Amino acid sequence: MSKGKSSAAKKTKKPASERKQYHYKLVLSDTCAVCKTPCARGMSYYNRMQEPGAIGKGVPCILTRTYS
């Protein structure tokens, strides 16, 4: 009597290159300022960019998430 699972029931994992990945668009503080659904990350970035001399390259926006 065998108590273990058969080898046919095991799932095979896809390689990392074949899995779907999230992609986000980078948005600037002016986009976060007029957003209808503000998020904590966007508002934090917006407040940092309001200080004089602040340099920013954008923040990933969760509302623009796509799969590929």
Secondary structure by P-SEA (a helix, b strand, c coil): cccccccccbbbbcccccbbbbbbbbbcaaaaaacccccaaaaaaaaaaacccccccccccccccccc
